[in-house]
Amino acid sequence: MLKETSLLNSIISQFQEAFSSTDGRIKLVRSMEGIVNGSQQKLEKVRLGLQEEEKNLNDLKDRYAAAIGEQKRCYSLLKAYQEKCAKNERFRRQSSK
């Protein structure tokens, strides 16, 4: 982006000179086309990077949701196990009396 800004500043500073001749106008148009092409390429590269990051984010969200589901399942199993242990302990105490 700094490169494009520098190029634009250079064109602005030489704008009058560029329009004083046909060759100058042609060079100016080519320079502007180069800037546009460079900016479009940079934009496409950034878009591709954004798409990749969004894909990574969605993958992480899916993994997180799966981990939360597994955590809930483990918590439920632990709670059932604790309840069963408490029930067995009560039964054992009653049997020993």
Backbone as XML, in Angstrom:
<?xml version="1.0"?>
<chain id="A" units="angstrom">
  <residue number="1" name="MET">
    <atom name="N" x="0.819" y="-1.180" z="0.000"/>
    <atom name="CA" x="0.000" y="0.000" z="0.000"/>
    <atom name="C" x="0.874" y="1.258" z="0.000"/>
  </residue>
  <residue number="2" name="LEU">
    <atom name="N" x="1.967" y="1.214" z="0.711"/>
    <atom name="CA" x="2.877" y="2.363" z="0.721"/>
    <atom name="C" x="3.444" y="2.599" z="-0.678"/>
  </residue>
  <residue number="3" name="LYS">
    <atom name="N" x="3.691" y="1.519" z="-1.386"/>
    <atom name="CA" x="4.217" y="1.630" z="-2.754"/>
    <atom name="C" x="3.213" y="2.356" z="-3.649"/>
  </residue>
  <residue number="4" name="GLU">
    <atom name="N" x="1.931" y="1.983" z="-3.537"/>
    <atom name="CA" x="0.901" y="2.626" z="-4.340"/>
    <atom name="C" x="0.761" y="4.104" z="-3.972"/>
  </residue>
  <residue number="5" name="THR">
    <atom name="N" x="0.827" y="4.407" z="-2.685"/>
    <atom name="CA" x="0.728" y="5.790" z="-2.235"/>
    <atom name="C" x="1.885" y="6.622" z="-2.776"/>
  </residue>
  <residue number="6" name="SER">
    <atom name="N" x="3.068" y="6.059" z="-2.724"/>
    <atom name="CA" x="4.247" y="6.749" z="-3.244"/>
    <atom name="C" x="4.108" y="7.010" z="-4.744"/>
  </residue>
  <residue number="7" name="LEU">
    <atom name="N" x="3.605" y="6.018" z="-5.452"/>
    <atom name="CA" x="3.419" y="6.170" z="-6.895"/>
    <atom name="C" x="2.385" y="7.245" z="-7.200"/>
  </residue>
  <residue number="8" name="LEU">
    <atom name="N" x="1.293" y="7.246" z="-6.446"/>
    <atom name="CA" x="0.268" y="8.278" z="-6.644"/>
    <atom name="C" x="0.824" y="9.676" z="-6.365"/>
  </residue>
  <residue number="9" name="ASN">
    <atom name="N" x="1.598" y="9.811" z="-5.312"/>
    <atom name="CA" x="2.211" y="11.108" z="-4.998"/>
    <atom name="C" x="3.140" y="11.551" z="-6.113"/>
  </residue>
  <residue number="10" name="SER">
    <atom name="N" x="3.868" y="10.626" z="-6.688"/>
    <atom name="CA" x="4.766" y="10.937" z="-7.800"/>
    <atom name="C" x="3.967" y="11.409" z="-9.013"/>
  </residue>
  <residue number="11" name="ILE">
    <atom name="N" x="2.872" y="10.747" z="-9.284"/>
    <atom name="CA" x="2.035" y="11.132" z="-10.430"/>
    <atom name="C" x="1.446" y="12.514" z="-10.214"/>
  </residue>
  <residue number="12" name="ILE">
    <atom name="N" x="0.962" y="12.774" z="-9.016"/>
    <atom name="CA" x="0.376" y="14.080" z="-8.722"/>
    <atom name="C" x="1.403" y="15.188" z="-8.906"/>
  </residue>
  <residue number="13" name="SER">
    <atom name="N" x="2.624" y="14.938" z="-8.442"/>
    <atom name="CA" x="3.653" y="15.971" z="-8.554"/>
    <atom name="C" x="4.061" y="16.235" z="-9.996"/>
  </residue>
  <residue number="14" name="GLN">
    <atom name="N" x="3.858" y="15.272" z="-10.873"/>
    <atom name="CA" x="4.247" y="15.428" z="-12.277"/>
    <atom name="C" x="3.026" y="15.517" z="-13.202"/>
  </residue>
  <residue number="15" name="PHE">
    <atom name="N" x="1.867" y="15.824" z="-12.649"/>
    <atom name="CA" x="0.618" y="15.813" z="-13.397"/>
    <atom name="C" x="0.621" y="16.819" z="-14.546"/>
  </residue>
  <residue number="16" name="GLN">
    <atom name="N" x="1.002" y="18.047" z="-14.281"/>
    <atom name="CA" x="1.012" y="19.092" z="-15.321"/>
    <atom name="C" x="1.972" y="18.732" z="-16.455"/>
  </residue>
  <residue number="17" name="GLU">
    <atom name="N" x="3.121" y="18.237" z="-16.058"/>
    <atom name="CA" x="4.122" y="17.845" z="-17.047"/>
    <atom name="C" x="3.592" y="16.701" z="-17.925"/>
  </residue>
  <residue number="18" name="ALA">
    <atom name="N" x="2.872" y="15.786" z="-17.311"/>
    <atom name="CA" x="2.352" y="14.627" z="-18.039"/>
    <atom name="C" x="1.333" y="15.049" z="-19.087"/>
  </residue>
  <residue number="19" name="PHE">
    <atom name="N" x="0.527" y="16.048" z="-18.807"/>
    <atom name="CA" x="-0.499" y="16.464" z="-19.758"/>
    <atom name="C" x="0.007" y="17.444" z="-20.805"/>
  </residue>
  <residue number="20" name="SER">
    <atom name="N" x="1.252" y="17.832" z="-20.739"/>
    <atom name="CA" x="1.791" y="18.769" z="-21.732"/>
    <atom name="C" x="2.161" y="18.077" z="-23.038"/>
  </residue>
  <residue number="21" name="SER">
    <atom name="N" x="2.257" y="16.759" z="-23.042"/>
    <atom name="CA" x="2.602" y="16.045" z="-24.277"/>
    <atom name="C" x="1.788" y="14.759" z="-24.388"/>
  </residue>
  <residue number="22" name="THR">
    <atom name="N" x="1.700" y="14.253" z="-25.598"/>
    <atom name="CA" x="0.969" y="13.009" z="-25.846"/>
    <atom name="C" x="1.648" y="11.845" z="-25.139"/>
  </residue>
  <residue number="23" name="ASP">
    <atom name="N" x="2.969" y="11.796" z="-25.234"/>
    <atom name="CA" x="3.704" y="10.728" z="-24.557"/>
    <atom name="C" x="3.480" y="10.781" z="-23.043"/>
  </residue>
  <residue number="24" name="GLY">
    <atom name="N" x="3.433" y="11.982" z="-22.496"/>
    <atom name="CA" x="3.207" y="12.146" z="-21.067"/>
    <atom name="C" x="1.845" y="11.617" z="-20.659"/>
  </residue>
  <residue number="25" name="ARG">
    <atom name="N" x="0.837" y="11.908" z="-21.474"/>
    <atom name="CA" x="-0.514" y="11.411" z="-21.176"/>
    <atom name="C" x="-0.556" y="9.881" z="-21.246"/>
  </residue>
  <residue number="26" name="ILE">
    <atom name="N" x="0.101" y="9.321" z="-22.247"/>
    <atom name="CA" x="0.137" y="7.856" z="-22.386"/>
    <atom name="C" x="0.830" y="7.227" z="-21.177"/>
  </residue>
  <residue number="27" name="LYS">
    <atom name="N" x="1.948" y="7.814" z="-20.766"/>
    <atom name="CA" x="2.658" y="7.289" z="-19.586"/>
    <atom name="C" x="1.794" y="7.409" z="-18.333"/>
  </residue>
  <residue number="28" name="LEU">
    <atom name="N" x="1.080" y="8.533" z="-18.217"/>
    <atom name="CA" x="0.208" y="8.720" z="-17.058"/>
    <atom name="C" x="-0.887" y="7.655" z="-17.024"/>
  </residue>
  <residue number="29" name="VAL">
    <atom name="N" x="-1.510" y="7.410" z="-18.171"/>
    <atom name="CA" x="-2.577" y="6.400" z="-18.243"/>
    <atom name="C" x="-2.012" y="5.027" z="-17.901"/>
  </residue>
  <residue number="30" name="ARG">
    <atom name="N" x="-0.846" y="4.705" z="-18.431"/>
    <atom name="CA" x="-0.230" y="3.401" z="-18.120"/>
    <atom name="C" x="0.106" y="3.289" z="-16.635"/>
  </residue>
  <residue number="31" name="SER">
    <atom name="N" x="0.595" y="4.371" z="-16.084"/>
    <atom name="CA" x="0.900" y="4.364" z="-14.647"/>
    <atom name="C" x="-0.365" y="4.140" z="-13.825"/>
  </residue>
  <residue number="32" name="MET">
    <atom name="N" x="-1.438" y="4.819" z="-14.211"/>
    <atom name="CA" x="-2.703" y="4.661" z="-13.499"/>
    <atom name="C" x="-3.227" y="3.235" z="-13.652"/>
  </residue>
  <residue number="33" name="GLU">
    <atom name="N" x="-3.099" y="2.678" z="-14.852"/>
    <atom name="CA" x="-3.520" y="1.290" z="-15.063"/>
    <atom name="C" x="-2.696" y="0.344" z="-14.196"/>
  </residue>
  <residue number="34" name="GLY">
    <atom name="N" x="-1.407" y="0.620" z="-14.096"/>
    <atom name="CA" x="-0.539" y="-0.195" z="-13.240"/>
    <atom name="C" x="-0.957" y="-0.117" z="-11.784"/>
  </residue>
  <residue number="35" name="ILE">
    <atom name="N" x="-1.306" y="1.071" z="-11.350"/>
    <atom name="CA" x="-1.757" y="1.250" z="-9.972"/>
    <atom name="C" x="-3.052" y="0.477" z="-9.733"/>
  </residue>
  <residue number="36" name="VAL">
    <atom name="N" x="-3.972" y="0.607" z="-10.664"/>
    <atom name="CA" x="-5.255" y="-0.099" z="-10.529"/>
    <atom name="C" x="-5.028" y="-1.603" z="-10.505"/>
  </residue>
  <residue number="37" name="ASN">
    <atom name="N" x="-4.212" y="-2.112" z="-11.419"/>
    <atom name="CA" x="-3.931" y="-3.554" z="-11.464"/>
    <atom name="C" x="-3.260" y="-4.020" z="-10.171"/>
  </residue>
  <residue number="38" name="GLY">
    <atom name="N" x="-2.284" y="-3.276" z="-9.713"/>
    <atom name="CA" x="-1.599" y="-3.626" z="-8.470"/>
    <atom name="C" x="-2.553" y="-3.628" z="-7.285"/>
  </residue>
  <residue number="39" name="SER">
    <atom name="N" x="-3.421" y="-2.627" z="-7.233"/>
    <atom name="CA" x="-4.398" y="-2.548" z="-6.144"/>
    <atom name="C" x="-5.387" y="-3.708" z="-6.209"/>
  </residue>
  <residue number="40" name="GLN">
    <atom name="N" x="-5.812" y="-4.060" z="-7.419"/>
    <atom name="CA" x="-6.744" y="-5.182" z="-7.568"/>
    <atom name="C" x="-6.086" y="-6.498" z="-7.148"/>
  </residue>
  <residue number="41" name="GLN">
    <atom name="N" x="-4.829" y="-6.675" z="-7.501"/>
    <atom name="CA" x="-4.115" y="-7.890" z="-7.101"/>
    <atom name="C" x="-3.972" y="-7.955" z="-5.581"/>
  </residue>
  <residue number="42" name="LYS">
    <atom name="N" x="-3.641" y="-6.828" z="-4.995"/>
    <atom name="CA" x="-3.501" y="-6.775" z="-3.537"/>
    <atom name="C" x="-4.840" y="-7.058" z="-2.862"/>
  </residue>
  <residue number="43" name="LEU">
    <atom name="N" x="-5.906" y="-6.477" z="-3.395"/>
    <atom name="CA" x="-7.239" y="-6.691" z="-2.851"/>
    <atom name="C" x="-7.623" y="-8.170" z="-2.939"/>
  </residue>
  <residue number="44" name="GLU">
    <atom name="N" x="-7.347" y="-8.794" z="-4.072"/>
    <atom name="CA" x="-7.660" y="-10.214" z="-4.235"/>
    <atom name="C" x="-6.861" y="-11.070" z="-3.255"/>
  </residue>
  <residue number="45" name="LYS">
    <atom name="N" x="-5.600" y="-10.724" z="-3.059"/>
    <atom name="CA" x="-4.764" y="-11.452" z="-2.106"/>
    <atom name="C" x="-5.327" y="-11.319" z="-0.693"/>
  </residue>
  <residue number="46" name="VAL">
    <atom name="N" x="-5.751" y="-10.124" z="-0.337"/>
    <atom name="CA" x="-6.331" y="-9.894" z="0.987"/>
    <atom name="C" x="-7.645" y="-10.650" z="1.119"/>
  </residue>
  <residue number="47" name="ARG">
    <atom name="N" x="-8.462" y="-10.656" z="0.055"/>
    <atom name="CA" x="-9.731" y="-11.401" z="0.093"/>
    <atom name="C" x="-9.479" y="-12.895" z="0.304"/>
  </residue>
  <residue number="48" name="LEU">
    <atom name="N" x="-8.495" y="-13.440" z="-0.403"/>
    <atom name="CA" x="-8.171" y="-14.851" z="-0.235"/>
    <atom name="C" x="-7.709" y="-15.144" z="1.192"/>
  </residue>
  <residue number="49" name="GLY">
    <atom name="N" x="-6.893" y="-14.243" z="1.731"/>
    <atom name="CA" x="-6.452" y="-14.395" z="3.115"/>
    <atom name="C" x="-7.618" y="-14.340" z="4.087"/>
  </residue>
  <residue number="50" name="LEU">
    <atom name="N" x="-8.553" y="-13.434" z="3.830"/>
    <atom name="CA" x="-9.739" y="-13.309" z="4.674"/>
    <atom name="C" x="-10.587" y="-14.578" z="4.604"/>
  </residue>
  <residue number="51" name="GLN">
    <atom name="N" x="-10.774" y="-15.116" z="3.402"/>
    <atom name="CA" x="-11.537" y="-16.356" z="3.252"/>
    <atom name="C" x="-10.878" y="-17.494" z="4.023"/>
  </residue>
  <residue number="52" name="GLU">
    <atom name="N" x="-9.565" y="-17.574" z="3.950"/>
    <atom name="CA" x="-8.834" y="-18.623" z="4.667"/>
    <atom name="C" x="-9.003" y="-18.453" z="6.180"/>
  </residue>
  <residue number="53" name="GLU">
    <atom name="N" x="-8.920" y="-17.221" z="6.649"/>
    <atom name="CA" x="-9.094" y="-16.952" z="8.074"/>
    <atom name="C" x="-10.522" y="-17.275" z="8.526"/>
  </residue>
  <residue number="54" name="GLU">
    <atom name="N" x="-11.503" y="-16.949" z="7.678"/>
    <atom name="CA" x="-12.888" y="-17.271" z="8.015"/>
    <atom name="C" x="-13.091" y="-18.781" z="8.081"/>
  </residue>
  <residue number="55" name="LYS">
    <atom name="N" x="-12.459" y="-19.511" z="7.168"/>
    <atom name="CA" x="-12.538" y="-20.975" z="7.171"/>
    <atom name="C" x="-11.910" y="-21.518" z="8.458"/>
  </residue>
  <residue number="56" name="ASN">
    <atom name="N" x="-10.745" y="-20.982" z="8.819"/>
    <atom name="CA" x="-10.092" y="-21.400" z="10.066"/>
    <atom name="C" x="-10.974" y="-21.090" z="11.274"/>
  </residue>
  <residue number="57" name="LEU">
    <atom name="N" x="-11.591" y="-19.919" z="11.264"/>
    <atom name="CA" x="-12.473" y="-19.533" z="12.368"/>
    <atom name="C" x="-13.649" y="-20.498" z="12.478"/>
  </residue>
  <residue number="58" name="ASN">
    <atom name="N" x="-14.265" y="-20.827" z="11.354"/>
    <atom name="CA" x="-15.393" y="-21.755" z="11.373"/>
    <atom name="C" x="-14.966" y="-23.139" z="11.853"/>
  </residue>
  <residue number="59" name="ASP">
    <atom name="N" x="-13.791" y="-23.591" z="11.419"/>
    <atom name="CA" x="-13.269" y="-24.874" z="11.889"/>
    <atom name="C" x="-13.067" y="-24.859" z="13.404"/>
  </residue>
  <residue number="60" name="LEU">
    <atom name="N" x="-12.489" y="-23.774" z="13.912"/>
    <atom name="CA" x="-12.277" y="-23.652" z="15.358"/>
    <atom name="C" x="-13.598" y="-23.596" z="16.115"/>
  </residue>
  <residue number="61" name="LYS">
    <atom name="N" x="-14.592" y="-22.909" z="15.548"/>
    <atom name="CA" x="-15.908" y="-22.860" z="16.192"/>
    <atom name="C" x="-16.514" y="-24.261" z="16.265"/>
  </residue>
  <residue number="62" name="ASP">
    <atom name="N" x="-16.373" y="-25.026" z="15.178"/>
    <atom name="CA" x="-16.887" y="-26.398" z="15.167"/>
    <atom name="C" x="-16.179" y="-27.255" z="16.213"/>
  </residue>
  <residue number="63" name="ARG">
    <atom name="N" x="-14.861" y="-27.124" z="16.277"/>
    <atom name="CA" x="-14.091" y="-27.888" z="17.263"/>
    <atom name="C" x="-14.480" y="-27.481" z="18.682"/>
  </residue>
  <residue number="64" name="TYR">
    <atom name="N" x="-14.682" y="-26.204" z="18.905"/>
    <atom name="CA" x="-15.077" y="-25.709" z="20.216"/>
    <atom name="C" x="-16.448" y="-26.268" z="20.600"/>
  </residue>
  <residue number="65" name="ALA">
    <atom name="N" x="-17.391" y="-26.218" z="19.658"/>
    <atom name="CA" x="-18.735" y="-26.745" z="19.935"/>
    <atom name="C" x="-18.665" y="-28.236" z="20.263"/>
  </residue>
  <residue number="66" name="ALA">
    <atom name="N" x="-17.835" y="-28.977" z="19.529"/>
    <atom name="CA" x="-17.678" y="-30.403" z="19.803"/>
    <atom name="C" x="-17.067" y="-30.617" z="21.186"/>
  </residue>
  <residue number="67" name="ALA">
    <atom name="N" x="-16.084" y="-29.800" z="21.546"/>
    <atom name="CA" x="-15.440" y="-29.928" z="22.861"/>
    <atom name="C" x="-16.431" y="-29.595" z="23.980"/>
  </residue>
  <residue number="68" name="ILE">
    <atom name="N" x="-17.255" y="-28.584" z="23.781"/>
    <atom name="CA" x="-18.271" y="-28.230" z="24.779"/>
    <atom name="C" x="-19.270" y="-29.375" z="24.926"/>
  </residue>
  <residue number="69" name="GLY">
    <atom name="N" x="-19.676" y="-29.962" z="23.791"/>
    <atom name="CA" x="-20.584" y="-31.110" z="23.850"/>
    <atom name="C" x="-19.969" y="-32.274" z="24.607"/>
  </residue>
  <residue number="70" name="GLU">
    <atom name="N" x="-18.696" y="-32.541" z="24.349"/>
    <atom name="CA" x="-17.991" y="-33.621" z="25.046"/>
    <atom name="C" x="-17.866" y="-33.316" z="26.532"/>
  </residue>
  <residue number="71" name="GLN">
    <atom name="N" x="-17.618" y="-32.055" z="26.852"/>
    <atom name="CA" x="-17.515" y="-31.658" z="28.261"/>
    <atom name="C" x="-18.853" y="-31.872" z="28.976"/>
  </residue>
  <residue number="72" name="LYS">
    <atom name="N" x="-19.936" y="-31.507" z="28.316"/>
    <atom name="CA" x="-21.258" y="-31.705" z="28.918"/>
    <atom name="C" x="-21.541" y="-33.191" z="29.116"/>
  </residue>
  <residue number="73" name="ARG">
    <atom name="N" x="-21.179" y="-33.995" z="28.120"/>
    <atom name="CA" x="-21.382" y="-35.436" z="28.226"/>
    <atom name="C" x="-20.578" y="-36.010" z="29.396"/>
  </residue>
  <residue number="74" name="CYS">
    <atom name="N" x="-19.325" y="-35.586" z="29.521"/>
    <atom name="CA" x="-18.480" y="-36.058" z="30.625"/>
    <atom name="C" x="-19.040" y="-35.613" z="31.973"/>
  </residue>
  <residue number="75" name="TYR">
    <atom name="N" x="-19.540" y="-34.392" z="32.032"/>
    <atom name="CA" x="-20.130" y="-33.893" z="33.273"/>
    <atom name="C" x="-21.350" y="-34.733" z="33.644"/>
  </residue>
  <residue number="76" name="SER">
    <atom name="N" x="-22.189" y="-35.041" z="32.665"/>
    <atom name="CA" x="-23.375" y="-35.869" z="32.926"/>
    <atom name="C" x="-22.979" y="-37.253" z="33.408"/>
  </residue>
  <residue number="77" name="LEU">
    <atom name="N" x="-21.978" y="-37.848" z="32.772"/>
    <atom name="CA" x="-21.508" y="-39.165" z="33.197"/>
    <atom name="C" x="-20.934" y="-39.126" z="34.609"/>
  </residue>
  <residue number="78" name="LEU">
    <atom name="N" x="-20.164" y="-38.082" z="34.907"/>
    <atom name="CA" x="-19.590" y="-37.936" z="36.241"/>
    <atom name="C" x="-20.689" y="-37.786" z="37.290"/>
  </residue>
  <residue number="79" name="LYS">
    <atom name="N" x="-21.679" y="-36.969" z="36.983"/>
    <atom name="CA" x="-22.781" y="-36.770" z="37.923"/>
    <atom name="C" x="-23.530" y="-38.084" z="38.152"/>
  </residue>
  <residue number="80" name="ALA">
    <atom name="N" x="-23.804" y="-38.833" z="37.091"/>
    <atom name="CA" x="-24.486" y="-40.121" z="37.231"/>
    <atom name="C" x="-23.636" y="-41.088" z="38.053"/>
  </residue>
  <residue number="81" name="TYR">
    <atom name="N" x="-22.311" y="-41.065" z="37.804"/>
    <atom name="CA" x="-21.403" y="-41.932" z="38.559"/>
    <atom name="C" x="-21.416" y="-41.569" z="40.042"/>
  </residue>
  <residue number="82" name="GLN">
    <atom name="N" x="-21.362" y="-40.273" z="40.336"/>
    <atom name="CA" x="-21.376" y="-39.829" z="41.729"/>
    <atom name="C" x="-22.686" y="-40.207" z="42.414"/>
  </residue>
  <residue number="83" name="GLU">
    <atom name="N" x="-23.787" y="-40.068" z="41.700"/>
    <atom name="CA" x="-25.075" y="-40.444" z="42.271"/>
    <atom name="C" x="-25.130" y="-41.946" z="42.548"/>
  </residue>
  <residue number="84" name="LYS">
    <atom name="N" x="-24.602" y="-42.732" z="41.611"/>
    <atom name="CA" x="-24.569" y="-44.187" z="41.788"/>
    <atom name="C" x="-23.683" y="-44.565" z="42.978"/>
  </residue>
  <residue number="85" name="CYS">
    <atom name="N" x="-22.534" y="-43.901" z="43.094"/>
    <atom name="CA" x="-21.644" y="-44.168" z="44.233"/>
    <atom name="C" x="-22.331" y="-43.817" z="45.544"/>
  </residue>
  <residue number="86" name="ALA">
    <atom name="N" x="-23.022" y="-42.672" z="45.579"/>
    <atom name="CA" x="-23.720" y="-42.257" z="46.801"/>
    <atom name="C" x="-24.825" y="-43.258" z="47.137"/>
  </residue>
  <residue number="87" name="LYS">
    <atom name="N" x="-25.539" y="-43.732" z="46.139"/>
    <atom name="CA" x="-26.595" y="-44.724" z="46.352"/>
    <atom name="C" x="-26.004" y="-46.023" z="46.882"/>
  </residue>
  <residue number="88" name="ASN">
    <atom name="N" x="-24.894" y="-46.470" z="46.291"/>
    <atom name="CA" x="-24.227" y="-47.692" z="46.760"/>
    <atom name="C" x="-23.720" y="-47.531" z="48.182"/>
  </residue>
  <residue number="89" name="GLU">
    <atom name="N" x="-23.203" y="-46.352" z="48.503"/>
    <atom name="CA" x="-22.709" y="-46.092" z="49.860"/>
    <atom name="C" x="-23.853" y="-46.156" z="50.860"/>
  </residue>
  <residue number="90" name="ARG">
    <atom name="N" x="-24.980" y="-45.567" z="50.556"/>
    <atom name="CA" x="-26.167" y="-45.635" z="51.443"/>
    <atom name="C" x="-26.627" y="-47.080" z="51.616"/>
  </residue>
  <residue number="91" name="PHE">
    <atom name="N" x="-26.626" y="-47.810" z="50.491"/>
    <atom name="CA" x="-27.040" y="-49.221" z="50.559"/>
    <atom name="C" x="-26.077" y="-50.020" z="51.430"/>
  </residue>
  <residue number="92" name="ARG">
    <atom name="N" x="-24.780" y="-49.767" z="51.294"/>
    <atom name="CA" x="-23.784" y="-50.478" z="52.091"/>
    <atom name="C" x="-23.934" y="-50.169" z="53.578"/>
  </residue>
  <residue number="93" name="ARG">
    <atom name="N" x="-24.203" y="-48.913" z="53.904"/>
    <atom name="CA" x="-24.379" y="-48.522" z="55.303"/>
    <atom name="C" x="-25.621" y="-49.192" z="55.903"/>
  </residue>
  <residue number="94" name="GLN">
    <atom name="N" x="-26.674" y="-49.252" z="55.116"/>
    <atom name="CA" x="-27.892" y="-49.876" z="55.614"/>
    <atom name="C" x="-27.691" y="-51.388" z="55.781"/>
  </residue>
  <residue number="95" name="SER">
    <atom name="N" x="-26.909" y="-51.985" z="54.905"/>
    <atom name="CA" x="-26.665" y="-53.428" z="54.979"/>
    <atom name="C" x="-25.811" y="-53.781" z="56.177"/>
  </residue>
  <residue number="96" name="SER">
    <atom name="N" x="-24.894" y="-52.906" z="56.564"/>
    <atom name="CA" x="-23.986" y="-53.207" z="57.663"/>
    <atom name="C" x="-24.633" y="-53.012" z="59.026"/>
  </residue>
  <residue number="97" name="LYS">
    <atom name="N" x="-25.770" y="-52.379" z="59.115"/>
    <atom name="CA" x="-26.421" y="-52.127" z="60.410"/>
    <atom name="C" x="-27.123" y="-53.319" z="60.924"/>
  </residue>
</chain>
